[in-house]
Amino acid sequence: MSLDSSRDRRLVSAGRSSALERTGEVVVVGALALALVGVLVVFGVVGLETTVAGVAFYRLVGLATAALGALVLGAGAASYTGTVDSHPDDHVALPTALGFGVGGFAVGGLVASQTLGLSTAWPLAALVVGVVVAGVAVFPREDVGVTLPVGVFALGVGAVVAAGVVAPGWTWQPIENSATYPADIAIPFLALVTGLVVAWVGARARDGFGTQGRQSGAYLLVGINAAAMLGLLLLIVGYVASRGYGPMTRGIKLGLFWDPQFWFYFAPIDEYVVFSTPLVWFHWPFTMNGVALMNEINGIAPAIVGTVWVVAGAVTFSVPLGVGAAVFLTEYAEQGRFTQLVEISTNGLWSTPSIVYGLFGLAFLVPRLGNTTSLLSGMIVLGVMMLPLVVITSRESLQSVPDEYRDASAALGVGKWETIRSVVLPAAMPGVITGVILGVGRIAGETAPILLVMVGDPFPSVGAKVLQSFQFTASPPFVTNPALVQPASALPYQLYAVITAGVGQRPSFAWGTALVLLLVVIGFYAIGIGSRIYFRRKLNQ
C-alpha cells in the first residue's frame, strides 16, 4: 500500500468523524435551545400564538422538534451503516434500556387511555409499548438502540405539535373534576423533556458512541443539572427581589446634619445609600420601624431583631455541644457499636421534620419556661434542630484531619487534649464552620417550630431588648433576663401571618419581608464564609 493511499484513507476517516461530530453538535445546540424555549414559554417570556414569518410559534416548535428527531435518526443510521466512523458498544446498558422502557410505558399509557379511549385495557397496552421500547433499546447495537427510541419520540412529539393536535386552546384533564392542563403547560413541558433527551443522545453521537460517548452524555446532563440549579436559585432570588425591592426601600431618606457653624446644608432626599459618616443621617422605615397606628410606613424591625437573636441563641446552644460531642466520638470513644448508634441517631434527627421539634418544644419546654411562648424556647428548639448537623459535619471534619498531625504533636510530647485543641480543631475548623453555615440556612427560615414555641403578636411595635434586660440578683440564679422568657416575632412568622393567614398587612409587605429575610440569611452566610476563609488562611500560614 502506498503512502498516498494510506493518507487518503486517513483523510476520509477524519472527514467521516468530523461529519458525525458536526451533526452531534448541531443536535446538542438545537436541543438545548428547544429546552430553553420550553422554559421561556412557561414563564411567559414567549407566547405560543406569537407569529414568526406568518407561522405560529408553537408550530415552529413542533417543526424544530421533528427536525431534531430526524437528525438523531440520521446520525444513528449513518453510524450503523458505516457511513461515518464510530465505535458503538454491542448493546445499550440495561439501566438505559429500562429508562426507555419506563418512558415507553408512560407514552403508551397516555395514548391508549386518552387518544384511543381504552379506559380499562390501557395498562396492558402501556406494558406492551414499554417492553417493545426496552427491547428496541437493548437488543440492537448501541447506535441504533439509543437513537431509534429517542428519534421516533421526537418525531412524534414534533408532528403532534406542528399539526395542531396539541395547540393553544387544547386542554387535558386526566381525571374527571381534577386539575386541567392547558397547551401553555403541555407544549413547553414536551419541548423541555424532548430537548434534554435529544441533547443527551446528540452528545453521545458527537463522540462516536461507546465509552467516550457515554461520558460526554453524562457530563452534559450533570452540567445541565448544575446550570438548572444555579438558574433556579437566581430566578427565585431575582423574583423575590423584583417584588420586594419597592416595598422594602419605600420611604428611605438620607441627609446631612445642618449646623450653622458649617457652610454646607443638604436637604433629605428619597434615595438609598450604601455609605455613612458622622455627619450623615439615614432612615430606612421598613427595617427601622415596627408596626404602629401612627407610623406612616410600617416596618419589620422587631422581626429582624427576633430572627437575629433566635439564630444567635441557637448557634450558641448547638455549636459547643455539637463540636464537643464530635471531639469525644472521634478522638476519645472507641469506634464500635456505640459510635455507630450515635451516627444513625444524628442522621435520623437531622432528617426529622421541623414540626416534630416544634411539638417537642411545645410539650416539654414551654410548660417549664413560664408556660408561655418565649424567645428562649425558640432558641433551644432551633438549637436542637441544628445540633445533629453540627455533630455530623464536625465529625467528618475531624476525621479528615491527617493522623500525621496527631503523630507529630505526640512526638513532641504534647498531651492529647492539647493536641486536639491546638492542632486538630484548627485544622478541622473550616469544615465545622461549613456545617454551621448550612445549619443556619435551615433554621433561619423555619416557621413551624417558632410558631409553636416562640411567637405571640405577629406585628409588634418593638423588638426583644435582650442586652438591656439583664438583671443581677443576690439569690440564684443571680442573673435573669425577662426578655428571653417573653414572646418575640420573627421574619418567617410574619411571612406566614401575611401570606397564609392574611393578617394585618398587604401582600407587598410580605414580599418586602421575604427580601429582607433573604438578605439576613445571606448576611449569616457571609459571616460564616468569612470565618471559614480566616481559619483556612490561619491553617496555611
C-alpha positions, 0 to 999 in steps of 0.5 A: 500500500502506498503512502498516498493511499494510506493518507487518503484513507486517513483523510476520509476517516477524519472527514467521516468523524468530523461529519458525525461530530458536526451533526452531534453538535448541531443536535446538542445546540438545537436541543438545548435551545428547544429546552430553553424555549420550553422554559421561556414559554412557561414563564411567559417570556414567549407566547405560543400564538406569537407569529414568526414569518406568518407561522405560529410559534408553537408550530415552529416548535413542533417543526424544530422538534421533528427536525431534531428527531430526524437528525438523531435518526440520521446520525444513528443510521449513518453510524450503523451503516458505516457511513461515518466512523464510530465505535458503538458498544454491542448493546445499550446498558440495561439501566438505559434500556429500562429508562426507555422502557419506563418512558415507553410505558408512560407514552403508551399509557397516555395514548391508549387511555386518552387518544384511543379511549381504552379506559380499562385495557390501557395498562396492558397496552402501556406494558406492551409499548414499554417492553417493545421500547426496552427491547428496541433499546437493548437488543440492537447495537448501541447506535441504533438502540439509543437513537431509534427510541429517542428519534421516533419520540421526537418525531412524534412529539414534533408532528403532534405539535406542528399539526395542531393536535396539541395547540393553544386552546387544547386542554387535558384533564386526566381525571374527571373534576381534577386539575386541567392542563392547558397547551401553555403547560403541555407544549413547553413541558414536551419541548423541555423533556424532548430537548434534554433527551435529544441533547443527551443522545446528540452528545453521545453521537458527537463522540462516536458512541461507546465509552467516550460517548457515554461520558460526554452524555453524562457530563452534559446532563450533570452540567445541565443539572448544575446550570438548572440549579444555579438558574433556579436559585437566581430566578427565585432570588431575582423574583423575590427581589423584583417584588420586594425591592419597592416595598422594602426601600419605600420611604428611605431618606438620607441627609446631612446634619445642618449646623450653622457653624458649617457652610454646607446644608443638604436637604433629605432626599428619597434615595438609598445609600450604601455609605455613612459618616458622622455627619450623615443621617439615614432612615430606612422605615421598613427595617427601622420601624415596627408596626404602629397606628401612627407610623406612616410606613410600617416596618419589620424591625422587631422581626429582624431583631427576633430572627437575629437573636433566635439564630444567635441563641441557637448557634450558641446552644448547638455549636459547643455541644455539637463540636464537643460531642464530635471531639469525644466520638472521634478522638476519645470513644472507641469506634464500635457499636456505640459510635455507630448508634450515635451516627444513625441517631444524628442522621435520623434527627437531622432528617426529622421534620421541623414540626416534630421539634416544634411539638417537642418544644411545645410539650416539654419546654414551654410548660417549664419556661413560664408556660408561655411562648418565649424567645428562649424556647425558640432558641433551644428548639432551633438549637436542637434542630441544628445540633445533629448537623453540627455533630455530623459535619464536625465529625467528618471534619475531624476525621479528615484531619491527617493522623500525621498531625496527631503523630507529630504533636505526640512526638513532641510530647504534647498531651492529647487534649492539647493536641486536639485543641491546638492542632486538630480543631484548627485544622478541622475548623473550616469544615465545622464552620461549613456545617454551621453555615448550612445549619443556619440556612435551615433554621433561619427560615423555619416557621413551624417550630417558632410558631409553636414555641416562640411567637405571640403578636405577629406585628409588634411595635418593638423588638426583644431588648435582650442586652438591656434586660439583664438583671443581677440578683443576690439569690440564684440564679443571680442573673435573669433576663425577662426578655428571653422568657417573653414572646418575640416575632420573627421574619418567617412568622410574619411571612406566614401571618401575611401570606397564609393567614392574611393578617394585618398587612398587604401582600407587598409587605410580605414580599418586602419581608421575604427580601429582607429575610433573604438578605439576613440569611445571606448576611449569616452566610457571609459571616460564616464564609468569612470565618471559614476563609480566616481559619483556612488562611490561619491553617496555611500560614 
